[in-house]
């Protein structure tokens, strides 16, 4: 029986079969929905920093 993980962004329970999200990106447990948001946010931040 695996421990229940909670998404630190929205507080929803993370479905175990979705637990393939690489922690290296966020270093936290996030659900799939918030993971997509985080990835887009990170990608946008990288794009802006390259425009110097």
C-alpha positions, 0 to 999 in steps of 0.5 A, spaced: 500 500 500 503 506 497 502 512 501 497 518 498 501 524 495 498 530 495 499 536 490 503 541 493 499 546 488 492 545 488 492 540 494 488 534 490 490 527 491 495 524 486 493 518 483 498 513 483 498 511 476 500 518 474 506 518 479 511 518 473 512 525 473 519 527 474 521 530 481 527 533 478 523 538 474 519 541 480 522 537 486 515 536 489 509 532 488 504 535 483 498 532 480 498 532 472 494 538 471 499 542 475 505 539 472 503 542 465 502 549 468 509 548 472 512 546 465 509 551 461 511 557 466 518 554 467 519 554 459 516 561 458 521 563 464 527 560 460 524 564 453 524 571 457 531 570 460 534 568 453 532 574 450 537 579 453 
